[in-house]
């Protein structure tokens, strides 16, 4: 195993919080199912169904990510890498406040940049960080804020004012970025609407019981995302936008980086992060980042769920996009151990890719390490204005 990036600290630029009591109360046998892409997507989209149990367990048993988790976590816990063995040992471990802290130290995880839009109600990142021994920085997701203020708004103008005030409060509270999942609501093909179109759409959206639609909701959501970009620019913080596939509720026909290109081109002077790099269209995302100066990428979904294909995904990202604009992320959204496993798998895969770059004489060892240190944490710290890490 290469030691090119051994000891390099990790900042996870894209993850989600958790509640320790809920983690401890979840059915222990289902732990491995919940850390797979399929299991996590079914859970996050509310599609868990006992009728899918056999299918989920079958797919988990052959998932390289689940197998890696079972083998590696069992080695930490001193148990058999089976559902039963992990269930018993992990239940005991979760009762120990030092368990997760030990995992962070083992994987070199220094800080989390946490999307507070899932799960809801919002999780207090500072409180979570104090509990589990990590620095947690807040990313304010705009969609829950829209839901919070829309009922009281008499029209679009009032909605935008209340929304803006909420964003400004989030900045004052220390949020290091805004995030949008408009790809799950009305799609990434964001356009500009007139004042009359926005007001009419808001009235129709309300009359339709807030049903998500490209007829009613899209003009409102498009306009509020543009407003969030303006507030972020004034505050000097980046905007994260989910870009690419996701769980089954994604607007799949309008989820590609190419759909977002018009908006990105219109905001070339401010930093925007393509969360997931447009996965599975990471070549598109990498291309966009290669020609637009302030478009950044995160590696999540490639890490950890590309599993056997992760090296090829990282080669695309680092080979096409400027590596200074690529940031590591796990998209942990189910179990905290994903933060630990993903950091290990990403560091190992990144080192392999960079070693290949050295062998092919694209890189020298100093440049390769510098790139790796940036991807694993330095780039995220610089973009989000965070204190210097180790």
C-alpha positions as CSV (number, residue, x, y, z in Angstrom):
1,X,0.0,0.0,0.0
2,X,1.4,3.4,-1.0
3,X,2.3,5.8,1.8
4,X,2.2,8.9,-0.5
5,X,-0.7,10.5,1.5
6,X,-0.3,8.7,4.8
7,X,-1.1,11.0,7.7
8,X,-2.8,13.6,5.4
9,X,-5.7,15.2,7.3
10,X,-9.2,15.0,5.8
11,X,-11.9,17.6,5.6
12,X,-15.2,16.0,4.4
13,X,-16.7,18.8,2.2
14,X,-20.1,17.1,1.9
15,X,-21.8,15.0,4.5
16,X,-24.9,15.0,6.7
17,X,-25.5,15.0,10.4
18,X,-26.9,12.3,12.6
19,X,-28.6,11.9,16.0
20,X,-26.8,9.5,18.2
21,X,-29.9,8.2,19.8
22,X,-31.4,7.4,16.4
23,X,-28.2,5.7,15.3
24,X,-28.2,3.5,18.4
25,X,-31.9,2.7,18.0
26,X,-31.7,1.6,14.3
27,X,-32.1,-2.1,13.8
28,X,-28.5,-3.4,14.3
29,X,-28.8,-6.2,11.6
30,X,-29.6,-3.6,8.9
31,X,-26.4,-1.6,9.4
32,X,-24.6,-2.8,6.3
33,X,-27.8,-2.3,4.2
34,X,-28.0,1.3,5.3
35,X,-24.5,2.1,4.2
36,X,-25.0,1.0,0.6
37,X,-26.1,3.3,-2.2
38,X,-29.3,1.5,-2.6
39,X,-30.1,1.3,1.1
40,X,-29.2,4.9,1.7
41,X,-31.3,6.1,-1.2
42,X,-34.4,4.1,-0.2
43,X,-34.1,5.5,3.3
44,X,-33.5,9.2,2.3
45,X,-36.4,9.1,-0.1
46,X,-38.8,7.4,2.2
47,X,-39.1,4.3,0.1
48,X,-38.1,1.8,2.7
49,X,-40.4,-1.2,2.4
50,X,-40.3,-4.6,4.1
51,X,-41.1,-6.1,0.8
52,X,-37.7,-4.9,-0.5
53,X,-35.8,-6.6,2.4
54,X,-34.7,-9.7,0.4
55,X,-33.6,-7.6,-2.5
56,X,-31.7,-5.2,-0.3
57,X,-29.9,-7.9,1.6
58,X,-29.0,-9.7,-1.6
59,X,-27.5,-6.6,-3.1
60,X,-25.7,-5.7,0.1
61,X,-24.1,-9.1,0.3
62,X,-22.4,-8.4,-3.0
63,X,-21.7,-4.7,-2.6
64,X,-17.9,-4.0,-2.5
65,X,-18.6,-1.0,-0.3
66,X,-20.5,-3.1,2.2
67,X,-17.9,-5.8,2.1
68,X,-15.1,-3.3,2.8
69,X,-17.1,-1.9,5.7
70,X,-17.7,-5.3,7.2
71,X,-14.1,-6.4,6.9
72,X,-12.5,-3.2,8.1
73,X,-14.9,-2.4,10.9
74,X,-14.8,-5.9,12.2
75,X,-11.0,-5.6,12.4
76,X,-11.5,-2.5,14.6
77,X,-14.2,-4.0,16.7
78,X,-12.6,-7.4,17.1
79,X,-15.5,-9.4,15.7
80,X,-16.5,-11.5,12.8
81,X,-17.3,-9.5,9.6
82,X,-20.9,-10.8,9.5
83,X,-24.2,-9.1,10.0
84,X,-24.6,-10.8,13.4
85,X,-21.0,-10.2,14.5
86,X,-21.1,-6.5,13.6
87,X,-24.6,-6.0,15.1
88,X,-23.5,-7.2,18.5
89,X,-20.0,-5.6,18.6
90,X,-21.2,-2.3,17.2
91,X,-24.1,-2.0,19.6
92,X,-21.6,-2.3,22.4
93,X,-19.2,0.2,20.8
94,X,-21.9,2.9,20.3
95,X,-22.3,3.1,24.0
96,X,-18.7,4.2,24.3
97,X,-18.2,7.9,23.7
98,X,-14.6,7.2,22.6
99,X,-15.7,4.9,19.7
100,X,-16.4,7.4,17.0
101,X,-13.5,9.6,18.2
102,X,-11.2,6.7,17.7
103,X,-12.5,6.2,14.2
104,X,-11.9,9.8,13.3
105,X,-8.3,9.6,14.6
106,X,-7.8,6.3,12.7
107,X,-8.9,7.9,9.4
108,X,-7.4,11.3,10.0
109,X,-10.7,13.1,9.8
110,X,-10.3,16.7,11.0
111,X,-13.5,18.4,10.1
112,X,-16.9,18.0,8.5
113,X,-18.7,20.5,6.2
114,X,-22.3,19.5,6.9
115,X,-25.4,20.0,4.8
116,X,-28.1,20.7,7.4
117,X,-31.0,20.0,5.0
118,X,-31.1,16.2,5.7
119,X,-32.2,14.8,8.0
120,X,-34.9,17.2,9.2
121,X,-35.4,18.8,11.7
122,X,-32.1,20.5,11.2
123,X,-29.2,19.1,13.3
124,X,-27.1,21.6,15.2
125,X,-23.6,21.0,13.8
126,X,-21.8,22.7,16.7
127,X,-23.6,20.4,19.2
128,X,-22.9,17.3,17.1
129,X,-19.3,18.3,16.8
130,X,-18.9,18.8,20.5
131,X,-20.5,15.4,21.2
132,X,-18.4,13.4,18.7
133,X,-15.2,15.3,18.9
134,X,-15.1,16.9,15.4
135,X,-15.2,20.5,14.1
136,X,-18.5,20.7,12.1
137,X,-19.1,23.6,9.8
138,X,-22.7,24.4,8.6
139,X,-23.9,24.5,5.0
140,X,-27.4,26.0,5.0
141,X,-29.7,24.2,2.6
142,X,-32.1,26.6,1.0
143,X,-35.1,24.3,0.3
144,X,-36.2,23.8,4.0
145,X,-35.9,27.6,4.4
146,X,-38.3,28.1,1.5
147,X,-40.8,25.7,3.1
148,X,-40.4,27.6,6.4
149,X,-41.4,31.0,5.0
150,X,-43.8,30.3,2.1
151,X,-47.0,29.9,4.0
152,X,-46.8,33.4,5.6
153,X,-45.9,35.1,2.3
154,X,-48.6,37.1,0.6
155,X,-46.8,36.9,-2.8
156,X,-43.5,36.2,-4.4
157,X,-42.0,39.5,-3.3
158,X,-42.8,38.8,0.4
159,X,-41.5,35.3,0.0
160,X,-38.2,36.5,-1.4
161,X,-37.8,39.1,1.4
162,X,-38.4,36.5,4.1
163,X,-36.1,34.0,2.3
164,X,-33.3,36.6,2.0
165,X,-33.6,37.4,5.7
166,X,-33.3,33.7,6.5
167,X,-30.2,33.4,4.4
168,X,-28.6,36.4,6.0
169,X,-29.3,35.0,9.5
170,X,-27.6,31.7,8.4
171,X,-24.5,33.7,7.4
172,X,-24.5,35.6,10.7
173,X,-24.7,32.2,12.4
174,X,-21.5,31.1,10.7
175,X,-22.7,29.1,7.7
176,X,-19.8,28.6,5.4
177,X,-21.9,28.0,2.3
178,X,-25.5,27.7,0.9
179,X,-26.7,24.5,-0.8
180,X,-29.6,23.8,-3.2
181,X,-31.1,20.5,-4.2
182,X,-33.2,22.0,-6.9
183,X,-32.4,18.9,-9.0
184,X,-34.8,17.0,-6.7
185,X,-37.5,19.6,-7.1
186,X,-37.8,21.1,-10.5
187,X,-34.5,20.3,-12.3
188,X,-31.2,22.0,-13.0
189,X,-32.2,23.9,-16.1
190,X,-32.6,27.2,-14.2
191,X,-33.8,30.2,-16.2
192,X,-34.6,33.8,-15.5
193,X,-38.2,34.8,-15.0
194,X,-40.0,38.2,-15.0
195,X,-41.6,39.8,-12.0
196,X,-45.1,39.0,-13.2
197,X,-44.2,35.4,-14.0
198,X,-42.7,34.9,-10.5
199,X,-45.8,36.3,-8.8
200,X,-48.2,34.3,-11.0
201,X,-46.3,31.1,-10.4
202,X,-46.2,31.6,-6.6
203,X,-50.0,32.2,-6.6
204,X,-50.5,29.0,-8.7
205,X,-48.1,27.0,-6.5
206,X,-50.0,28.0,-3.4
207,X,-53.4,27.2,-5.0
208,X,-52.0,23.8,-6.0
209,X,-51.2,22.9,-2.4
210,X,-47.4,23.4,-2.9
211,X,-47.3,20.5,-5.3
212,X,-43.9,20.3,-7.0
213,X,-44.3,21.0,-10.6
214,X,-42.3,22.6,-13.4
215,X,-45.4,24.7,-14.2
216,X,-45.9,26.3,-10.8
217,X,-42.9,25.7,-8.5
218,X,-40.1,26.0,-11.1
219,X,-40.3,29.8,-11.7
220,X,-40.3,30.3,-7.9
221,X,-37.5,27.9,-7.1
222,X,-35.4,29.1,-10.1
223,X,-35.7,32.7,-8.9
224,X,-34.9,31.9,-5.2
225,X,-31.8,30.0,-6.2
226,X,-30.7,33.1,-8.1
227,X,-31.4,35.2,-5.1
228,X,-29.4,32.8,-2.9
229,X,-26.5,33.2,-5.3
230,X,-26.7,37.0,-4.9
231,X,-26.7,36.8,-1.1
232,X,-23.8,34.3,-1.2
233,X,-21.8,36.6,-3.4
234,X,-22.4,39.6,-1.1
235,X,-21.3,37.4,1.9
236,X,-18.3,36.0,0.2
237,X,-19.3,32.3,0.6
238,X,-19.7,29.6,-2.1
239,X,-22.9,27.9,-3.2
240,X,-23.2,24.1,-3.3
241,X,-25.6,22.7,-5.9
242,X,-26.5,19.0,-6.1
243,X,-25.6,18.0,-9.6
244,X,-26.2,14.6,-11.1
245,X,-28.2,11.6,-10.1
246,X,-29.4,10.8,-6.6
247,X,-32.2,8.9,-5.0
248,X,-35.4,8.0,-7.1
249,X,-37.0,11.4,-6.5
250,X,-34.4,13.2,-8.7
251,X,-35.7,15.0,-11.8
252,X,-33.6,12.7,-13.9
253,X,-34.3,14.4,-17.2
254,X,-32.8,17.7,-16.0
255,X,-30.0,16.6,-13.6
256,X,-26.8,16.7,-15.7
257,X,-24.1,19.4,-15.5
258,X,-25.0,20.4,-19.0
259,X,-28.5,21.4,-17.7
260,X,-26.8,23.8,-15.2
261,X,-24.4,25.3,-17.6
262,X,-26.4,28.4,-18.4
263,X,-26.7,29.3,-14.7
264,X,-23.0,28.6,-14.1
265,X,-22.0,30.7,-17.1
266,X,-24.1,33.6,-15.8
267,X,-22.3,33.4,-12.5
268,X,-18.7,33.0,-13.6
269,X,-17.5,35.4,-11.0
270,X,-18.4,33.5,-7.9
271,X,-17.6,30.0,-6.5
272,X,-20.2,27.3,-7.1
273,X,-19.5,23.6,-6.1
274,X,-21.1,20.8,-8.2
275,X,-21.9,18.4,-5.5
276,X,-21.2,14.8,-6.7
277,X,-19.4,16.4,-9.8
278,X,-22.4,15.5,-11.9
279,X,-22.3,11.8,-11.0
280,X,-22.6,9.6,-13.0
281,X,-21.7,12.2,-15.7
282,X,-18.5,13.1,-13.9
283,X,-16.7,13.7,-17.3
284,X,-19.3,16.5,-18.0
285,X,-18.7,18.0,-14.5
286,X,-15.0,17.9,-14.9
287,X,-15.2,19.5,-18.3
288,X,-17.3,22.4,-16.9
289,X,-14.9,22.9,-14.1
290,X,-12.0,23.0,-16.6
291,X,-13.5,25.9,-18.6
292,X,-15.3,28.0,-15.9
293,X,-12.9,29.5,-13.4
294,X,-15.0,29.3,-10.2
295,X,-16.7,26.0,-10.7
296,X,-15.6,23.4,-8.1
297,X,-16.2,19.7,-7.8
298,X,-16.6,17.3,-4.9
299,X,-15.8,13.6,-5.1
300,X,-18.9,12.3,-3.2
301,X,-20.7,9.3,-4.7
302,X,-17.5,8.4,-6.5
303,X,-16.2,8.1,-2.9
304,X,-17.1,5.7,-1.5
305,X,-19.8,4.1,-3.7
306,X,-17.9,3.8,-7.0
307,X,-16.0,1.1,-5.1
308,X,-14.2,-0.9,-7.8
309,X,-14.5,2.0,-10.3
310,X,-13.3,4.7,-7.9
311,X,-9.8,5.0,-9.4
312,X,-11.2,5.6,-12.9
313,X,-13.6,8.2,-11.5
314,X,-10.8,10.1,-9.7
315,X,-8.6,9.9,-12.8
316,X,-11.4,11.6,-14.8
317,X,-11.8,14.3,-12.2
318,X,-8.1,15.0,-11.7
319,X,-7.2,14.5,-15.3
320,X,-9.8,16.9,-16.8
321,X,-10.5,19.4,-14.0
322,X,-7.9,21.5,-12.3
323,X,-7.0,19.4,-9.2
324,X,-7.0,22.7,-7.1
325,X,-10.8,22.7,-7.6
326,X,-11.5,19.1,-6.6
327,X,-12.5,18.4,-3.0
328,X,-13.1,15.2,-1.1
329,X,-16.6,14.4,0.2
330,X,-18.3,11.3,1.5
331,X,-22.0,12.2,1.3
332,X,-22.5,10.3,4.5
333,X,-26.3,10.3,5.1
334,X,-27.0,7.1,7.0
335,X,-24.4,5.9,9.5
336,X,-21.4,7.9,11.0
337,X,-19.0,5.1,10.2
338,X,-19.4,6.0,6.5
339,X,-17.3,9.1,7.3
340,X,-14.5,6.9,8.5
341,X,-14.6,4.2,5.8
342,X,-14.9,6.7,3.0
343,X,-11.9,8.7,4.2
344,X,-9.8,5.6,4.2
345,X,-11.0,4.4,0.8
346,X,-10.6,7.9,-0.8
347,X,-7.1,8.4,0.6
348,X,-6.0,5.0,-0.7
349,X,-7.6,5.5,-4.1
350,X,-6.3,9.0,-4.5
351,X,-2.8,7.8,-3.6
352,X,-3.0,5.1,-6.3
353,X,-4.1,7.5,-8.9
354,X,-1.4,10.0,-8.1
355,X,1.3,7.3,-8.0
356,X,0.2,6.3,-11.5
357,X,0.6,9.9,-12.5
358,X,4.2,9.8,-11.2
359,X,4.9,6.5,-13.0
360,X,3.6,8.1,-16.3
361,X,5.7,11.2,-15.7
362,X,2.8,13.6,-15.6
363,X,3.6,14.3,-11.9
364,X,6.6,14.4,-9.7
365,X,6.3,13.1,-6.0
366,X,6.2,16.6,-4.5
367,X,3.5,17.8,-6.9
368,X,1.5,14.5,-6.4
369,X,1.5,14.9,-2.6
370,X,0.6,18.6,-2.9
371,X,-2.4,17.7,-5.1
372,X,-3.5,14.9,-2.7
373,X,-3.2,17.2,0.4
374,X,-5.4,19.8,-1.4
375,X,-8.1,17.3,-2.5
376,X,-8.3,15.7,0.9
377,X,-8.7,18.9,2.8
378,X,-6.7,21.9,1.7
379,X,-8.9,22.9,-1.2
380,X,-12.1,22.8,1.0
381,X,-10.4,24.9,3.7
382,X,-9.3,27.5,1.2
383,X,-12.6,27.8,-0.6
384,X,-14.7,28.0,2.6
385,X,-12.3,30.3,4.5
386,X,-11.6,27.8,7.3
387,X,-8.7,27.9,9.7
388,X,-5.5,26.1,8.5
389,X,-5.5,22.4,9.2
390,X,-2.5,20.2,10.1
